[in-house]
């Protein structure tokens, strides 16, 4: 027990208070590793009660503890064993040794202390100066030794190598106690991890005391037995829960509930003292101020009255005010902190929310959050009864009818279900499961009325073990496929085939042609039954995006990833299952980009009919007319550009002839040539205008033909 708690307990006992333990009356275990506990007992007068916890449990208890005195008394306090971290405690000793310090480190931490060291027949006394690790060489032998140096009472320094049998005596009066405290702290880590919580009450007479909290506990586990009946008998499902009591108290005649769910919970280290890291601020430097002299005042100003007026008009809060007083050659500034009024701290509403505490204070303490009805296990033998469950939102509770007893550090199998169940015996084949043969399985329908928590299961058939497996939680009326063994009598194989079908649908609108075809794939599963009894095989075929089944074959069940098909295989027979799927293929063509070769390809592939072919060829003819007009226009524009370039050349020549003998003759010839070219340019301009108009008309006709073309034809 921690020294603080030990001292508190002594004081309480000295005052005449009797301590007792409060028994556990109700336990609710969850799948997230926490449990809800209720203690209920009697206290008398000013009595303390004790509940033991481990350090891990105490953290959860501190953030969830609820204590109610049900007889008009009051709770005066809750104390628990607390301890600072080992590193912090060792630091407070001012003995610089780690938790795993060696002998050399220990002696080194005693530097400056008075010691008496006996090393064989030699005894040294003095203050420890140093201890060093040295290597001595004698002949061909190298030895590692520890050498100690002491400062004697008369100032001499003496050094000696420590032999294996040396001894040390601590001569300082306070030092043995500090070393003893160090050993206490280090050895405390080997003591049992028990932190006792003491709840102090104050009141008159006998009263009921209710305590509840959550605590870390092992996760309870589900396991099931499925017994396959003979003939027409329905299979029997038996469910068990594995419960571990690792808390510090026995569970004696407790009401146990098992919740198949995981409410949000977390770990927060509240039981260990926490030290905040604070910034380290150095001491301020002091500066000496030289004496100053001041000149006489020439003009007086009532600064103090002005300052009071300014402060009187301030709003509540904290502000900085600078008042400046001027003299002939100096000024001073004063910063004034003004506080008026105080923050309006509103009255708090109720702390937290949820189930009212007043509802938890009747004479008979209720079940708390979450309810459930059903039966449990008789602790003294007799008939096993199984609980019915109850939905708690996303959770599900198995509440045992009869109290149960589990001693501390013990575990138990607790029955949670026993009922006939609907189950069909099948074989399951999924070629992606990397299993060489189909799996023996049960197609379960949960007819128990309970939500079956996920867990392992074992199958018993013809009074012997047939296999085992696991399943996830199964809701009432839900159907689930669960496997438990390999079917060695059934062989399975498969093969694939695919083909791309021709275009079956042509759509043309707004200048776009879409060819619809489809990719057909066929999967054939083959099964050979070597047993003397028939097999029902459930084939899991993958769901593939974009594919649809063809034909009349439909799955008996569909999941997010699988299509399940049923096929029967007679004894010594081979049976096949053929699944055909198709995925649509769409090809898009822009009519403005079609050419004669592409249309010829469509005709050869028979992906268009005669009517579409005629319309496409009409569009191609119109495109050729537009292309011919564009070619003629380009030729006229090229000739026009050539004439402009030639005229520019002639003008440059005329400029160069000025002042020459040939100027007049050449000028006449160039002028005649320019006149002829101007005539040709006029003809080209008219022809270009005519071609531009014709081209615009032809292009508009092509656009109308493309936009107006509309087909929706099944080929």
VOVEXTI-685655 format. One line per 2 residues: for each residue z negated, x, y of C-alpha. Coordinates in steps of 0.25 Angstrom, whole numbers, padded with zeros to 4 digits. Layout:
Z,X,Y ~ ...
***
This chain:
0000,0000,0000 ~ 0003,0005,0014
-0009,0010,0022 ~ -0006,-0001,0033
-0007,-0012,0022 ~ -0019,-0005,0015
-0027,-0005,0028 ~ -0023,-0019,0032
-0027,-0024,0018 ~ -0041,-0017,0019
-0043,-0023,0033 ~ -0040,-0037,0027
-0049,-0036,0015 ~ -0060,-0031,0024
-0059,-0043,0031 ~ -0061,-0051,0019
-0047,-0056,0016 ~ -0042,-0057,0002
-0028,-0053,-0002 ~ -0019,-0060,-0012
-0005,-0062,-0017 ~ 0004,-0074,-0015
0011,-0078,-0027 ~ 0026,-0080,-0027
0030,-0094,-0029 ~ 0045,-0095,-0027
0056,-0085,-0028 ~ 0071,-0087,-0024
0080,-0076,-0028 ~ 0094,-0074,-0022
0107,-0067,-0026 ~ 0106,-0057,-0014
0094,-0050,-0019 ~ 0083,-0057,-0011
0072,-0067,-0016 ~ 0065,-0078,-0008
0050,-0078,-0012 ~ 0039,-0088,-0009
0024,-0085,-0011 ~ 0014,-0097,-0011
-0001,-0095,-0012 ~ -0015,-0098,-0006
-0023,-0091,0004 ~ -0037,-0093,0009
-0043,-0090,0023 ~ -0038,-0077,0029
-0031,-0071,0016 ~ -0020,-0061,0015
-0010,-0061,0004 ~ -0002,-0050,-0001
0013,-0049,-0006 ~ 0018,-0036,-0012
0033,-0032,-0009 ~ 0041,-0020,-0010
0047,-0013,0002 ~ 0061,-0019,-0001
0055,-0033,-0002 ~ 0047,-0032,0010
0059,-0030,0019 ~ 0064,-0044,0015
0050,-0050,0016 ~ 0048,-0046,0030
0060,-0053,0035 ~ 0058,-0066,0027
0043,-0068,0025 ~ 0038,-0082,0028
0022,-0084,0027 ~ 0016,-0098,0029
0001,-0102,0028 ~ 0002,-0116,0023
-0013,-0120,0026 ~ -0014,-0118,0041
-0017,-0104,0041 ~ -0009,-0093,0047
-0002,-0080,0044 ~ -0009,-0068,0051
0000,-0057,0047 ~ 0008,-0050,0036
0006,-0035,0033 ~ 0014,-0027,0024
0014,-0012,0019 ~ 0023,-0004,0029
0026,0010,0029 ~ 0034,0019,0038
0046,0027,0031 ~ 0042,0040,0024
0050,0048,0034 ~ 0042,0042,0045
0029,0044,0039 ~ 0031,0058,0035
0036,0061,0050 ~ 0023,0055,0055
0015,0066,0047 ~ 0021,0077,0055
0023,0084,0042 ~ 0037,0088,0041
0040,0086,0026 ~ 0050,0077,0020
0048,0067,0010 ~ 0053,0077,-0001
0047,0090,0005 ~ 0046,0103,-0003
0034,0112,-0003 ~ 0041,0122,0006
0044,0110,0016 ~ 0030,0106,0015
0024,0120,0018 ~ 0034,0121,0029
0029,0108,0036 ~ 0015,0114,0037
0019,0126,0046 ~ 0008,0129,0056
-0003,0123,0047 ~ -0014,0131,0041
-0013,0134,0026 ~ -0019,0142,0015
-0008,0147,0006 ~ -0013,0153,-0008
-0002,0161,-0014 ~ -0008,0167,-0027
-0019,0176,-0023 ~ -0015,0176,-0008
-0020,0166,0002 ~ -0014,0164,0015
-0020,0156,0027 ~ -0014,0153,0040
-0004,0144,0047 ~ 0009,0141,0040
0020,0149,0048 ~ 0032,0147,0039
0037,0145,0024 ~ 0050,0151,0021
0059,0152,0009 ~ 0062,0167,0005
0070,0174,-0005 ~ 0063,0187,-0011
0071,0197,-0019 ~ 0064,0206,-0029
0074,0215,-0037 ~ 0085,0206,-0042
0076,0193,-0041 ~ 0077,0183,-0029
0065,0174,-0027 ~ 0064,0162,-0017
0050,0161,-0012 ~ 0043,0153,-0001
0036,0162,0010 ~ 0025,0157,0018
0020,0162,0031 ~ 0006,0160,0037
0000,0163,0051 ~ -0014,0168,0048
-0027,0165,0057 ~ -0026,0179,0063
-0011,0178,0067 ~ -0005,0185,0055
0007,0180,0047 ~ 0006,0181,0032
0018,0178,0023 ~ 0018,0175,0008
0027,0170,-0003 ~ 0023,0158,-0010
0021,0159,-0025 ~ 0022,0147,-0034
0007,0145,-0035 ~ 0004,0145,-0020
-0005,0135,-0013 ~ -0007,0129,0001
-0019,0124,0007 ~ -0018,0116,0020
-0029,0121,0030 ~ -0026,0111,0042
-0035,0099,0041 ~ -0025,0088,0044
-0014,0094,0036 ~ -0018,0090,0022
-0019,0075,0026 ~ -0005,0075,0032
0000,0081,0019 ~ -0007,0071,0011
-0001,0060,0019 ~ 0013,0066,0017
0011,0065,0002 ~ 0006,0051,0003
0018,0047,0011 ~ 0028,0054,0001
0020,0048,-0011 ~ 0021,0034,-0006
0035,0033,-0010 ~ 0031,0032,-0024
0021,0021,-0023 ~ 0025,0007,-0027
0034,0000,-0016 ~ 0024,-0011,-0013
0023,-0017,0001 ~ 0012,-0028,0001
0013,-0039,0012 ~ -0001,-0045,0016
0000,-0059,0022 ~ -0012,-0062,0030
-0016,-0077,0032 ~ -0027,-0084,0040
-0032,-0098,0038 ~ -0043,-0107,0032
-0045,-0110,0017 ~ -0034,-0110,0006
-0020,-0111,0011 ~ -0006,-0109,0005
0002,-0097,0010 ~ 0018,-0097,0008
0026,-0084,0009 ~ 0041,-0082,0008
0051,-0071,0009 ~ 0063,-0065,0004
0063,-0052,-0004 ~ 0073,-0042,-0011
0074,-0046,-0026 ~ 0084,-0042,-0037
0096,-0052,-0037 ~ 0094,-0062,-0048
0105,-0062,-0058 ~ 0112,-0074,-0066
0117,-0073,-0081 ~ 0122,-0084,-0090
0124,-0087,-0104 ~ 0136,-0096,-0109
0134,-0101,-0123 ~ 0147,-0106,-0129
0144,-0119,-0137 ~ 0151,-0122,-0151
0161,-0133,-0152 ~ 0160,-0143,-0141
0147,-0138,-0136 ~ 0147,-0134,-0121
0144,-0120,-0117 ~ 0130,-0117,-0112
0127,-0109,-0099 ~ 0114,-0103,-0098
0110,-0095,-0085 ~ 0099,-0085,-0082
0095,-0078,-0069 ~ 0089,-0064,-0070
0077,-0063,-0060 ~ 0069,-0050,-0057
0056,-0050,-0050 ~ 0054,-0037,-0043
0045,-0041,-0032 ~ 0030,-0037,-0032
0025,-0050,-0037 ~ 0026,-0059,-0050
0034,-0071,-0049 ~ 0024,-0081,-0056
0028,-0095,-0057 ~ 0038,-0094,-0046
0049,-0104,-0042 ~ 0061,-0096,-0044
0075,-0099,-0038 ~ 0088,-0091,-0040
0098,-0093,-0029 ~ 0112,-0089,-0032
0116,-0085,-0018 ~ 0114,-0073,-0008
0108,-0077,0006 ~ 0110,-0066,0016
0099,-0056,0016 ~ 0097,-0042,0020
0087,-0030,0020 ~ 0080,-0026,0032
0069,-0015,0032 ~ 0058,-0022,0039
0046,-0017,0031 ~ 0048,-0002,0035
0044,0002,0049 ~ 0055,0005,0058
0055,0015,0069 ~ 0065,0014,0081
0072,0026,0086 ~ 0069,0028,0100
0076,0038,0110 ~ 0069,0051,0114
0068,0053,0129 ~ 0065,0066,0134
0054,0068,0145 ~ 0059,0067,0159
0061,0080,0167 ~ 0052,0081,0179
0057,0086,0192 ~ 0049,0092,0203
0052,0086,0217 ~ 0051,0095,0229
0043,0090,0241 ~ 0051,0082,0251
0049,0080,0266 ~ 0054,0068,0273
0059,0066,0288 ~ 0053,0056,0297
0058,0041,0297 ~ 0067,0037,0308
0069,0022,0305 ~ 0059,0014,0297
0064,0003,0287 ~ 0055,-0007,0280
0060,-0004,0266 ~ 0049,-0010,0258
0050,-0024,0264 ~ 0066,-0024,0262
0063,-0020,0247 ~ 0053,-0031,0245
0063,-0041,0250 ~ 0074,-0036,0241
0065,-0037,0229 ~ 0060,-0051,0232
0075,-0056,0231 ~ 0077,-0050,0217
0080,-0058,0205 ~ 0071,-0057,0193
0075,-0046,0184 ~ 0075,-0031,0184
0083,-0024,0196 ~ 0084,-0011,0202
0082,-0010,0217 ~ 0085,0002,0225
0078,0003,0239 ~ 0083,0014,0248
0075,0020,0259 ~ 0082,0029,0269
0077,0039,0278 ~ 0084,0050,0286
0087,0059,0275 ~ 0082,0053,0261
0083,0040,0253 ~ 0075,0035,0241
0078,0024,0231 ~ 0068,0016,0224
0072,0008,0211 ~ 0063,-0005,0209
0063,-0013,0197 ~ 0061,-0027,0200
0056,-0037,0189 ~ 0054,-0052,0192
0053,-0063,0182 ~ 0053,-0061,0167
0063,-0065,0156 ~ 0062,-0079,0151
0059,-0077,0137 ~ 0062,-0091,0130
0053,-0096,0119 ~ 0058,-0094,0105
0063,-0104,0096 ~ 0059,-0104,0081
0062,-0090,0075 ~ 0073,-0092,0065
0078,-0104,0058 ~ 0079,-0111,0045
0069,-0118,0036 ~ 0057,-0122,0045
0044,-0115,0041 ~ 0037,-0128,0042
0044,-0134,0031 ~ 0038,-0122,0022
0024,-0126,0024 ~ 0021,-0138,0015
0010,-0137,0005 ~ 0020,-0135,-0006
0030,-0124,-0002 ~ 0044,-0128,-0004
0055,-0121,-0010 ~ 0061,-0115,0003
0075,-0113,0006 ~ 0085,-0118,-0005
0081,-0127,-0016 ~ 0085,-0129,-0030
0081,-0137,-0042 ~ 0081,-0134,-0057
0073,-0128,-0068 ~ 0068,-0114,-0072
0062,-0107,-0084 ~ 0049,-0110,-0090
0040,-0098,-0089 ~ 0031,-0101,-0101
0043,-0104,-0111 ~ 0049,-0117,-0115
0062,-0123,-0111 ~ 0071,-0116,-0102
0076,-0125,-0090 ~ 0087,-0121,-0080
0088,-0124,-0065 ~ 0098,-0132,-0059
0103,-0126,-0046 ~ 0105,-0130,-0032
0115,-0126,-0021 ~ 0110,-0120,-0009
0122,-0119,0000 ~ 0129,-0106,-0005
0117,-0103,-0014 ~ 0113,-0109,-0027
0098,-0109,-0032 ~ 0093,-0109,-0046
0078,-0114,-0045 ~ 0070,-0114,-0057
0061,-0126,-0060 ~ 0049,-0119,-0066
0042,-0107,-0060 ~ 0045,-0094,-0066
0037,-0081,-0068 ~ 0042,-0067,-0067
0033,-0055,-0066 ~ 0036,-0044,-0055
0046,-0033,-0060 ~ 0051,-0043,-0071
0064,-0051,-0073 ~ 0067,-0064,-0079
0079,-0072,-0084 ~ 0078,-0085,-0077
0086,-0097,-0083 ~ 0095,-0104,-0072
0105,-0112,-0080 ~ 0108,-0118,-0093
0119,-0129,-0095 ~ 0131,-0132,-0103
0143,-0128,-0096 ~ 0158,-0131,-0097
0166,-0119,-0102 ~ 0180,-0116,-0108
0182,-0104,-0117 ~ 0195,-0097,-0112
0202,-0083,-0112 ~ 0206,-0078,-0098
0217,-0069,-0096 ~ 0219,-0061,-0083
0229,-0049,-0084 ~ 0223,-0043,-0071
0209,-0042,-0077 ~ 0212,-0029,-0084
0207,-0035,-0097 ~ 0216,-0033,-0109
0213,-0047,-0115 ~ 0209,-0061,-0110
0195,-0064,-0108 ~ 0186,-0074,-0115
0181,-0083,-0104 ~ 0174,-0096,-0101
0180,-0106,-0091 ~ 0166,-0112,-0086
0164,-0124,-0078 ~ 0150,-0124,-0072
0144,-0137,-0076 ~ 0130,-0133,-0075
0128,-0139,-0061 ~ 0123,-0125,-0056
0129,-0114,-0049 ~ 0130,-0103,-0059
0127,-0090,-0052 ~ 0136,-0078,-0055
0131,-0069,-0066 ~ 0134,-0064,-0080
0136,-0073,-0092 ~ 0136,-0071,-0107
0143,-0080,-0117 ~ 0138,-0084,-0130
0147,-0089,-0141 ~ 0144,-0093,-0155
0130,-0088,-0153 ~ 0135,-0074,-0149
0138,-0066,-0137 ~ 0153,-0068,-0132
0153,-0061,-0119 ~ 0149,-0060,-0105
0154,-0060,-0091 ~ 0150,-0064,-0076
0154,-0075,-0067 ~ 0152,-0078,-0052
0144,-0091,-0047 ~ 0150,-0104,-0053
0147,-0117,-0045 ~ 0145,-0130,-0052
0158,-0136,-0058 ~ 0165,-0123,-0055
0174,-0117,-0066 ~ 0174,-0103,-0069
0181,-0093,-0079 ~ 0172,-0083,-0085
0175,-0072,-0095 ~ 0166,-0066,-0105
0174,-0058,-0116 ~ 0188,-0053,-0120
0196,-0062,-0129 ~ 0201,-0052,-0139
0209,-0062,-0147 ~ 0219,-0065,-0135
0230,-0056,-0131 ~ 0237,-0057,-0117
0249,-0052,-0111 ~ 0259,-0056,-0099
0272,-0052,-0093 ~ 0279,-0055,-0080
0293,-0059,-0075 ~ 0299,-0062,-0062
0312,-0066,-0056 ~ 0317,-0069,-0042
0324,-0082,-0041 ~ 0336,-0085,-0032
0336,-0092,-0019 ~ 0332,-0106,-0021
0330,-0111,-0006 ~ 0338,-0108,0006
0333,-0111,0020 ~ 0341,-0109,0033
0335,-0112,0047 ~ 0335,-0106,0061
0344,-0094,0057 ~ 0335,-0090,0045
0339,-0092,0030 ~ 0328,-0092,0020
0331,-0090,0005 ~ 0319,-0095,-0004
0318,-0089,-0018 ~ 0307,-0086,-0028
0301,-0075,-0036 ~ 0297,-0081,-0050
0287,-0073,-0059 ~ 0283,-0077,-0073
0270,-0072,-0079 ~ 0269,-0074,-0094
0255,-0073,-0101 ~ 0255,-0071,-0116
0242,-0073,-0125 ~ 0240,-0071,-0140
0228,-0077,-0147 ~ 0224,-0070,-0159
0211,-0078,-0161 ~ 0210,-0090,-0170
0206,-0099,-0159 ~ 0214,-0104,-0147
0212,-0098,-0133 ~ 0213,-0104,-0120
0218,-0093,-0110 ~ 0216,-0093,-0095
0226,-0085,-0088 ~ 0223,-0080,-0074
0236,-0078,-0067 ~ 0235,-0072,-0053
0238,-0080,-0041 ~ 0249,-0073,-0033
0252,-0076,-0018 ~ 0265,-0083,-0016
0267,-0087,-0031 ~ 0267,-0101,-0036
0268,-0106,-0050 ~ 0281,-0112,-0056
0282,-0122,-0067 ~ 0271,-0132,-0072
0261,-0121,-0076 ~ 0248,-0122,-0068
0235,-0115,-0068 ~ 0222,-0122,-0073
0214,-0115,-0062 ~ 0217,-0107,-0050
0208,-0096,-0043 ~ 0210,-0088,-0031
0217,-0077,-0039 ~ 0221,-0083,-0052
0229,-0095,-0059 ~ 0223,-0098,-0072
0231,-0104,-0083 ~ 0227,-0109,-0096
0234,-0106,-0109 ~ 0230,-0109,-0124
0233,-0099,-0135 ~ 0232,-0104,-0149
0226,-0095,-0160 ~ 0236,-0084,-0165
0246,-0088,-0154 ~ 0253,-0082,-0142
0254,-0091,-0129 ~ 0261,-0087,-0116
0258,-0092,-0102 ~ 0270,-0091,-0092
0266,-0092,-0077 ~ 0278,-0093,-0067
0276,-0091,-0052 ~ 0286,-0090,-0041
0285,-0084,-0027 ~ 0295,-0088,-0016
0304,-0078,-0010 ~ 0310,-0081,0004
0321,-0072,0010 ~ 0325,-0074,0025
0338,-0071,0032 ~ 0342,-0073,0046
0356,-0079,0047 ~ 0360,-0070,0059
0358,-0058,0050 ~ 0366,-0063,0039
0380,-0056,0035 ~ 0391,-0059,0025
0385,-0050,0014 ~ 0372,-0058,0015
0379,-0071,0013 ~ 0387,-0066,0002
0374,-0061,-0005 ~ 0368,-0075,-0003
0380,-0081,-0010 ~ 0380,-0072,-0022
0365,-0074,-0024 ~ 0367,-0089,-0022
0356,-0090,-0013 ~ 0364,-0099,-0003
0373,-0111,-0006 ~ 0387,-0114,-0001
0383,-0121,0011 ~ 0374,-0110,0016
0384,-0100,0013 ~ 0395,-0107,0022
0385,-0108,0033 ~ 0381,-0094,0032
0396,-0090,0032 ~ 0398,-0098,0044
0387,-0091,0052 ~ 0393,-0078,0047
0407,-0081,0052 ~ 0400,-0085,0066
0393,-0072,0066 ~ 0406,-0065,0063
0412,-0072,0075 ~ 0400,-0068,0084
0401,-0054,0079 ~ 0417,-0053,0082
0414,-0058,0097 ~ 0403,-0048,0099
0413,-0037,0094 ~ 0424,-0041,0104
0414,-0042,0115 ~ 0408,-0028,0112
0423,-0023,0112 ~ 0425,-0029,0126
0412,-0023,0131 ~ 0416,-0009,0126
0429,-0010,0133 ~ 0423,-0014,0146
0413,-0003,0145 ~ 0424,0007,0142
0432,0003,0155 ~ 0420,0004,0164
0417,0018,0159 ~ 0432,0022,0161
0432,0016,0175 ~ 0419,0024,0178
0427,0036,0174 ~ 0439,0033,0183
0430,0031,0195 ~ 0424,0045,0193
0437,0051,0192 ~ 0441,0044,0206
0429,0050,0212 ~ 0433,0064,0207
0448,0063,0212 ~ 0444,0062,0227
0451,0073,0235 ~ 0460,0077,0224
0476,0077,0224 ~ 0476,0068,0212
0467,0058,0219 ~ 0477,0048,0223
0485,0048,0210 ~ 0473,0047,0201
0466,0036,0210 ~ 0478,0027,0208
0478,0029,0193 ~ 0463,0027,0192
0464,0014,0201 ~ 0474,0008,0192
0466,0011,0180 ~ 0454,0005,0185
0461,-0008,0189 ~ 0466,-0009,0175
0452,-0007,0170 ~ 0447,-0018,0179
0457,-0028,0174 ~ 0453,-0025,0159
0438,-0026,0163 ~ 0441,-0040,0168
0448,-0044,0155 ~ 0436,-0038,0147
0426,-0046,0156 ~ 0433,-0059,0153
0435,-0056,0138 ~ 0420,-0052,0137
0416,-0065,0144 ~ 0424,-0073,0134
0418,-0065,0122 ~ 0404,-0067,0127
0406,-0082,0128 ~ 0412,-0082,0114
0401,-0073,0108 ~ 0390,-0082,0114
0397,-0095,0109 ~ 0399,-0088,0095
0384,-0083,0095 ~ 0379,-0097,0099
0387,-0103,0088 ~ 0381,-0093,0078
0367,-0095,0082 ~ 0369,-0111,0081
0375,-0109,0067 ~ 0363,-0101,0063
0352,-0109,0069 ~ 0359,-0122,0065
0360,-0118,0050 ~ 0350,-0124,0042
0348,-0125,0026 ~ 0337,-0128,0017
0344,-0128,0003 ~ 0339,-0126,-0011
0348,-0117,-0018
***
